[in-house]
Amino acid sequence: MEYSTLGSSNLSVSRICLGSMTWGKQNNQEDANQQIDYALSQGINFIDTAEMYAVPPSPDTYGKTETIIGNWLAANPERRKEIILASKIAGPGLPWVREGSSITGEAVIAAVDASLARLQTDYIDLYQLHWPNRTSPHFGKHFPNQFKFSDFDAKKEEADMLEILQALDTCIKAGKIRHIGLSDDTPWGINTYLKLSAKYNLPKMVSIQNEFSLLHAKDWPYLIENCVHEDIAYLPWSPLAGGMLSGKYLDGKMPEGSRWTFSQRNGIFRDTPAANEAVRAYMQVAEKHGYTPCQLALAWCDQVDGVTSTIIGATSLEQLKEDIDAFSKPLSDEAISDINLVFKKYPMPF
């Protein structure tokens, strides 16, 4: 296993981050235990979760994933020091989470305490803002005319961000969290937080996790360049485009028990004719070069300049093993060239 430094922090994280959002919905405690044990045996030391999980989000599944991880930690207390544990506070919009209200300083402090209780740990290594208070171009809202940037008050947003940073600083000084990061944010969000941190001598955001895959690479080059030069770790989530790049959803297929058979909060926006065509083309490249479709997509993600650790999730141990193996199979120049030909034809298929 290879490791990278998590942005400007002193944390060394594996190139693979174990995602957990299905634990508590599609996966039970036993499944999660097996996945954690196997991941650690393969050198993975980075686990990502969130107060909102499991998904699809609902009042019934809120906090379940953290609880499952907490049960594992309680049964294996001596192994806590081996893990870089990341969690997230939910942004606005979920009625059962703080009545759907925006993130505030008070909310941060309460959410950190609640996550610590569910996780049965004294500290969280990386605490992230799951999505910003303002509308951001994520979760399918990445085309013009879906919303207006000018609709939010930037000065008010900046004041709210300062309050959030101050609360995160309080949690760091109390020893409850070690480092802080962003999720589903933009260069404006990154740079505003950096400006506030410098001006008020507050902790710096060390990472951002955004959706990034062969079907959705809009963060390259602009946001990722920002991360590289500001020493912010870039953590791709959904590197298989919600499973689309596996090929299992081609032409409207819905395998029993798969994620797309569950209610989707934002609709299955990745399932488009162009995305299906792109997946077919990538599957041909994978077969030519001796990869499974999932492995090709993950190996590509891992080699992108600026990527620190790729977040992967699986509903079965077999799937997890296949995905982890991708990171020990670097792409040849010819494979990258073949991928680039498909990518240029389908740069943004959904």
C-alpha positions, 0 to 999 in steps of 0.5 A: 500500500502506498501512502500520501500526506493529507494536505498540510496536516501531519497525517499519512493516509493510504491511497485508498480511503474506505467509504462506509455509507452503505453500512446500516442500509445495504450492509449490516454490522457483520459486513462492516466488520469484515470490510474494516478487518480486510481493509486494515489487513491490506494496509488501508488506514483511512476510513470516511463516514458522516453523521448523515449516513447510511444512504439513501439518507432518512430519519431511520438511517441517520447516524447508523453508520457511525454507530456501526463503526463505533461498535467495531472500535469498541470491540477493537480499542487497541486498533484505534491508533491505526486508523485515520478516521474522518466524519462529516457534519451535514449541511442544510436541507434534511428536515430530520437533521437540525430541522434542515437548518444551515451549519452554525458554530453551535451546530458544529460543536453539538454535531462533533459531540454526537459523532464522538458518542456514536463512534465511541472514540475520544477524537476524530482525525478529520472533520469535514463540512459535508456540503456548504450552506450555500447551493453548490454545483454538486449532486447533479447541479453542475450545468448552467441555469440550474441555479444562480451564484448571485442568489446568495449573499457572499458577505453573509456566507463569509461571516457564517464561514468564520463562525464555523471556523471558530467553532472548529477551532474550539473543537480542535483545542478541546482535542475532539478533532485533529484536522478539518476539511471540506466536501462538495465545495468549490474554489471559492469555498476553498479560498474563502476559508483559506483567507479567513484562516490566515486573517484570523489565525484559525485552522486551515482546511487540509482536504476536500472531497468531491465527486470525481470519475471518468464520467465526471471530472469537472474538478480537473484542472481548475479546482485540483490545481487550486488544491495542489498549490494550496496544499489541500488533499483532494479526495475523490468520492464516487470514482465509479460514478455511483456504480455506473462505471462497473457496467452493471447498470447499462441499458437500464439494468437494475440488479437486485439489491444494487444501490440504484434500486433504492430511493435516490435523493437526487434521482439517478442523474448519471443514467444518460444515453451518453453515459451508457455509450461512454461506459461501453467504450471504457469496458472495451478498454478495460478488457483490452488491458486486463482490467475489470471495468471497476479496476480501470476506473479506479486505477485511472483515478489514482494516477490523476495528478493531485489526487491524494486518496480515492474513496471506495465503497462496496456492498460485498467483500468480493467487490471490495477485494476487486476494487483494492486490487486496482491500486496495485495495477498501474495503467500503462501509457497505452492504456492511458492513451486509450482512456484519453480517446474515450474521455475526449469523446465523452467529457461530461456525459451526465 
